[in-house]
Amino acid sequence: MESKVKVLILITGSIAAVRIPLLVSQLVKENFEIKCVISENAEKLIQPLSLSVLSRNPCILENDQWLHYQSTPLHIDLCNWADILLIAPLTATTLSKWVNGNADGLIPSILIANCKPIIVAPAMNTKMWLNQAVQRNYSLLENNKNVLSLQPSEGVLACDEIGIGKIPPNDLIQLAIEFIISQNKMHYCKDLLNKRFLITGGCTSEQIDAARNITNKSSGTMGLLLSQVARFRGAEVKYIHGPLKIKKDLTEGINSLEIETSIDLKKEIKKEISSCDYFFMNAAVSDLTIASDTSNKIPKNKIKDYLNTNLELVPDILRDISESKKHNQIFVGFCAFTGSIQDARKTIKDKIIKKGCDYMFANPIDIAGQGFGPSTKNEGWLFDKINMENHIQITSKIDIANKIINQIVSVNK
C-alpha cells in the first residue's frame, strides 16, 4: 500500500478554529495521516480530545513543547515528520511572531523551523485583517517560497459584521493540499507570478423556446481546477464559466464570471483576451442554437417541425478569437472524444490547425470513471501543432490540471 501523506495542522486561537474538527475528519476519510497542534487560546474553543479521536493521533498541546520524555526538540521532530504543514486558522498574533522570527511558543517554533510546503489559511475580524501592520506582515509571508497562502473569504463574521476575514472553505484547503501533492518532488513555488490566465469552463446553454434549452454535461470542474492551479502558482486568473455543477466549495479566491449562452461567452472573452498571456478554452459550447424568436413555448406536436426549420450551428468561438491572437500569447483548446486515441488522433490534429490554437488537450469520455463531474478521474493527450503528443495517465483532475500547465509552461519558457 502507498504510504499516507502526512499533514501537520497548526490551530491557533481564532473563532474559526471551530471549523477544523470537520476538516480533520474530512482529510482522514481521504486517507491522509493527520497530527494536530493546538495553541492555548484555541483550546478554549475546541477540545483537544475531539481532535485526537478524529485524527487517530494524540493532539499536541502548547505545554508539550519541553516534555521530559522528548528525545529531540518537539518542534523539530514534528517538522521532520510532516510532508505538508497547514496553519488554519492563522491569527494576527501568530503571523506577527512568524514573520519577525519570534519563536515564543510551540506553533511559532514549528513555523520558523519548517522548510516543508505550508498552506496558510488566515481568519480574523475585517478591521484586524485590513490593519496596516497585519497587511505588511502578510505581504512578508507571501514572499516565502514554500508558502501557499489562501486569502480569507468574505461573508458574515463571528462578530456579525459583513466583510473579509472568514477562514477559507475546508474543500478549498483540501484542494490546496492535493495541489501540493501533485507537485510530486518539485518544490512548491509561485512560478507564474506576473502571468495572466484567461480560462473558460462549464457548459453554455441555448434557449429552444420559453420552456426548453439545449446544453451538455460539462460540470465546469476542469476549468475551475485549472484556474485554482494557476492561482496557487501565482498567476492572475479570470474564469468565465457556465453554471457550475459542483457540490464542493472551490470557487473562493478566483475572479470568476458566470455566463449562459455562447454569445455571452464570446462577448466576455473579447473583453479580456488582449491582456492575457495564456488562454484556456475549456468551455463546452453547445453546438446548436435556434435562429428564430424563442420567447414563446412551442406545443409538443409542433416541436419537430420547429427544430427542423430553426436549428443552426453555433459559430466556433476559439477559431474566431484565434484570428486576433498575439504572437506572445498561448492558446489551448480542449477536445472530448469517444473511441480509441488512434482513431481520434487525426481529428484532434486537424482541430488544432482549424481552431488556430497552440495546444489541444484531448480526453476520453466513454470510459467508466472518467469524463464529467468533480469526483471522476481523467487521462488525456496533449498535442501541439507539430509533433508533440504527451500522454497524461489517469489521475485526479487537480493533478491533470497541474500537469497540463506544467507541460505548456515548460515548453514556452
Secondary structure by P-SEA (a helix, b strand, c coil): ccccbbbbbbbcccccccaaaaaaaaaaaabbbbbbbbcaaaaacccaaaaaaaacbbbbcccccccccccccaaaaaaaaccbbbcccccaaaaaaaaacccccaaaaaaaacccbbbbbbbccccccccaaaaaaaaaaaaccccccccccccccccccccccccccaaaaaaaaaaaaaccccccccccccbbbbbbbcbbbbbccccccccccccaaaaaaaaaaaaaaccbbbbbbccccccccccccccccccccaaaaaaaaaaccccccbbbcccccccccccccccccccccaaaaaaaccccccccaaaaaaccccccbbbbbbbbbccccccaaaaaaaaaaaacccbbbbbbccccccccccccccccccccccbbbbbbccccaaaaaaaaaaaaaaaac
